[in-house]
Structures are given as structure tokens and as C-alpha cells.
């Protein structure tokens, strides 16, 4: 999956791809839009959510949350996409910093 894309729709597409890659059996045939709830709509459990966070961290080579930050609310596909957008913005700032 390409992580060079930018923008909310690209982040949503990347999150959909990560979810499909990691939970193909659970999400087969289900809609994956911004309002899709990870637990209620897709049936992901707490271990699945940890797997998703690990997949995001591996894909973007940075932690989902900083050491001094509270964990993000990852209840919907859209919420995960917002986290990915923040991670991309932080990575871009790191690339520009002297």
C-alpha cells in the first residue's frame, strides 16, 4: 500500500486497505466508510484493535500516539483515517525540520 498519498480520502482508502489486509475474513462483504464502527459493524475485538494499531504503526513507521499523549479514540474507520492524517502531517513536519 502506498503511504505517499495525502488527503482525507486517501487516508480513508489506506485504512480500508489495512483493514481488508488484516481482517479479510471478518470484513468480507461489509461496507468500510468513515462511519463504519470497528466493533459494532465489523465485529472487531480488543485484540483486533491492537493488531490494527500495530499494522498502522508498521505501515507508517511511527507510533500512533506519542509518549505524553492520551490514546486516540479509534471507534470508526473515519476516526482511524484521522489518526493516519495526523501521523502523515507529523511525518511531513519531521521531514521539513532542520
Backbone bond lengths (Angstrom), bond angles and torsions (degrees), N, CA, C in turn:
res aa  C-N    CA-C-N  psi(-1)  N-CA   C-N-CA  omega(-1)  CA-C   N-CA-C  phi
1 X - - - 1.454 - - 1.509 109.17 -
2 X 1.301 116.33 140.60 1.465 121.39 -179.51 1.516 110.29 -84.93
3 X 1.322 115.89 130.93 1.457 120.60 175.76 1.514 110.90 -106.89
4 X 1.326 117.75 12.20 1.457 121.66 -179.39 1.512 112.70 -87.27
5 X 1.312 117.31 -8.22 1.454 120.51 179.78 1.522 109.19 -75.56
6 X 1.319 115.43 157.03 1.452 119.48 177.56 1.508 109.46 -133.29
7 X 1.331 115.72 159.32 1.450 120.79 178.76 1.510 111.43 106.80
8 X 1.339 115.52 154.11 1.468 120.45 -176.89 1.523 113.68 -59.81
9 X 1.338 117.76 -40.49 1.464 118.62 -178.46 1.522 110.73 -68.12
10 X 1.338 117.47 -34.14 1.457 120.38 177.13 1.522 110.91 -68.75
11 X 1.313 117.19 -39.68 1.463 120.50 177.42 1.517 109.82 -63.34
12 X 1.319 116.83 -41.51 1.460 120.82 178.21 1.525 110.19 -62.31
13 X 1.316 117.28 -42.66 1.472 120.84 177.82 1.527 110.70 -62.90
14 X 1.315 117.25 -41.00 1.463 120.73 179.25 1.526 111.08 -65.89
15 X 1.327 117.06 -40.40 1.466 120.73 178.62 1.524 109.85 -65.84
16 X 1.315 116.71 -42.46 1.477 119.68 176.37 1.529 110.18 -56.93
17 X 1.319 116.29 -45.11 1.463 120.54 -179.41 1.535 111.16 -62.74
18 X 1.328 117.05 -42.30 1.468 120.45 177.80 1.525 111.20 -62.91
19 X 1.312 116.77 -43.53 1.465 120.70 179.76 1.527 109.75 -64.31
20 X 1.311 117.37 -46.02 1.468 120.14 178.97 1.520 111.65 -62.33
21 X 1.324 117.10 -39.97 1.466 120.92 -178.75 1.526 112.15 -67.44
22 X 1.325 116.89 -35.74 1.465 120.50 -174.90 1.521 114.11 -94.65
23 X 1.322 117.31 -22.55 1.465 120.58 -174.82 1.527 112.19 -135.04
24 X 1.325 116.15 40.60 1.469 121.20 -174.50 1.530 112.40 -53.69
25 X 1.304 117.41 -42.66 1.459 120.55 -178.31 1.521 111.69 -66.15
26 X 1.324 116.80 -41.40 1.467 120.73 -177.50 1.519 112.92 -73.08
27 X 1.318 117.46 -32.45 1.469 119.38 -172.00 1.527 113.89 -105.65
28 X 1.323 117.57 1.08 1.468 120.80 -178.24 1.526 110.49 -54.21
29 X 1.316 115.66 125.97 1.455 121.47 177.17 1.516 115.64 78.70
30 X 1.316 117.40 2.36 1.471 120.34 -179.73 1.521 110.31 -98.75
31 X 1.320 115.62 149.69 1.463 120.15 178.73 1.526 109.20 -73.41
32 X 1.308 115.39 143.63 1.465 121.37 178.47 1.517 107.99 -129.49
33 X 1.330 115.63 76.32 1.464 118.65 174.49 1.519 108.79 -109.06
34 X 1.311 116.74 -178.35 1.455 121.09 -174.90 1.518 114.57 -59.12
35 X 1.329 117.06 -28.10 1.465 121.04 -177.71 1.527 113.51 -91.58
36 X 1.301 117.53 -2.35 1.463 120.47 -178.61 1.523 109.53 -67.75
37 X 1.327 115.95 121.88 1.465 121.64 -179.36 1.523 109.20 -81.94
38 X 1.318 115.96 130.64 1.456 121.17 -175.53 1.521 113.01 -64.65
39 X 1.315 117.43 -38.39 1.465 121.10 -178.04 1.526 110.80 -89.53
40 X 1.332 116.87 -55.21 1.460 120.72 -173.58 1.530 113.07 -69.63
41 X 1.324 117.89 -41.18 1.466 120.92 -176.73 1.522 113.35 -89.31
42 X 1.339 116.75 -37.32 1.463 120.38 -175.21 1.520 113.54 -100.91
43 X 1.327 117.41 -15.43 1.456 120.54 178.93 1.515 114.53 76.88
44 X 1.348 117.26 20.24 1.459 119.06 177.09 1.518 110.01 -71.79
45 X 1.320 116.75 144.20 1.459 120.81 177.33 1.533 109.32 -107.24
46 X 1.324 116.42 -175.64 1.466 120.15 -175.02 1.529 111.88 -62.41
47 X 1.316 118.72 -37.07 1.469 120.47 177.69 1.525 110.50 -67.66
48 X 1.335 116.37 -36.60 1.462 119.70 176.69 1.522 110.88 -63.41
49 X 1.328 116.37 -40.11 1.466 119.83 179.26 1.524 110.84 -64.82
50 X 1.329 117.01 -38.81 1.471 120.00 175.58 1.527 110.78 -64.70
51 X 1.318 116.73 -38.90 1.461 121.15 176.64 1.523 110.46 -62.39
52 X 1.332 116.81 -41.43 1.461 121.35 178.59 1.526 110.81 -63.76
53 X 1.328 117.07 -44.00 1.471 120.46 178.71 1.531 109.65 -61.82
54 X 1.327 116.87 -43.66 1.466 120.02 178.68 1.528 111.02 -62.55
55 X 1.318 117.16 -40.18 1.477 120.74 178.92 1.526 110.81 -63.77
56 X 1.327 116.54 -40.59 1.470 120.72 178.51 1.519 109.77 -64.90
57 X 1.329 116.36 -45.90 1.462 120.02 -179.88 1.526 111.37 -62.57
58 X 1.314 117.36 -39.53 1.468 120.58 177.70 1.517 111.47 -67.64
59 X 1.316 116.88 -41.47 1.463 121.07 -178.02 1.522 111.91 -65.19
60 X 1.330 116.34 -39.92 1.464 120.51 -174.86 1.520 112.92 -103.56
61 X 1.320 117.46 0.86 1.458 123.87 174.99 1.529 112.96 53.86
62 X 1.315 115.39 41.51 1.457 121.43 174.83 1.515 109.14 -160.52
63 X 1.328 117.77 157.41 1.469 119.62 -179.06 1.529 111.60 -70.84
64 X 1.312 115.17 149.81 1.462 120.98 177.21 1.521 109.80 -66.10
65 X 1.319 116.61 -34.29 1.463 120.88 -178.13 1.527 109.09 -135.09
66 X 1.311 115.52 142.10 1.456 120.54 177.27 1.519 111.57 -74.48
67 X 1.307 116.55 165.99 1.462 121.73 -176.80 1.514 113.04 -60.78
68 X 1.327 117.80 -32.31 1.464 121.10 -176.74 1.521 113.10 -102.46
69 X 1.319 117.42 16.05 1.459 121.20 -176.93 1.526 110.56 -111.62
70 X 1.326 117.06 149.43 1.471 118.82 172.80 1.523 109.14 -73.26
71 X 1.321 118.05 152.44 1.462 119.17 179.53 1.527 110.75 -64.88
72 X 1.322 117.01 144.30 1.465 119.68 179.97 1.522 111.34 -73.25
73 X 1.300 116.12 155.89 1.460 122.72 175.39 1.520 107.49 -80.02
74 X 1.299 117.17 112.22 1.458 121.88 -177.65 1.527 109.71 -112.54
75 X 1.312 116.40 62.53 1.463 119.64 -175.77 1.518 113.22 -92.27
76 X 1.342 117.57 -27.85 1.459 120.65 -177.65 1.524 110.54 -127.31
77 X 1.322 115.08 164.78 1.461 120.29 175.72 1.529 109.74 -59.21
78 X 1.336 116.76 -39.75 1.454 121.20 179.00 1.518 112.76 -64.24
79 X 1.335 117.18 -38.71 1.467 120.74 178.07 1.525 110.40 -64.43
80 X 1.316 117.03 -38.39 1.463 120.75 177.10 1.528 109.85 -65.73
81 X 1.334 116.54 -40.74 1.471 120.72 178.30 1.529 110.74 -62.04
82 X 1.332 117.65 -37.75 1.472 120.81 177.16 1.526 110.50 -63.14
83 X 1.312 117.45 -40.21 1.467 121.38 177.54 1.530 109.56 -63.09
84 X 1.316 116.82 -42.67 1.462 120.83 178.43 1.524 109.97 -61.63
85 X 1.318 117.33 -41.68 1.471 120.60 177.48 1.525 110.97 -60.65
86 X 1.328 117.79 -43.44 1.471 121.14 178.53 1.529 110.35 -63.89
87 X 1.325 116.54 -39.44 1.462 120.11 178.92 1.526 110.20 -63.98
88 X 1.318 116.81 -42.17 1.461 120.47 178.22 1.526 111.12 -63.47
89 X 1.327 116.56 -42.78 1.461 119.96 179.71 1.525 110.42 -62.46
90 X 1.323 116.71 -42.12 1.462 120.34 178.55 1.523 111.06 -64.67
91 X 1.322 117.05 -39.77 1.468 120.81 178.90 1.521 110.70 -65.31
92 X 1.328 116.82 -39.26 1.467 120.21 178.24 1.520 110.90 -65.16
93 X 1.337 117.41 -39.29 1.456 120.82 177.20 1.510 110.59 -63.74
94 X 1.340 116.64 -40.36 1.471 120.96 178.22 1.522 111.04 -64.14
95 X 1.336 116.59 -36.07 1.468 120.52 179.45 1.515 112.24 -69.41
96 X 1.346 117.38 -28.92 1.452 122.33 -177.52 1.525 111.66 -88.12
97 X 1.317 117.25 -27.05 1.471 121.12 -177.39 1.523 111.28 -60.84
98 X 1.351 116.10 143.26 1.476 119.96 -178.79 1.518 112.82 -67.86
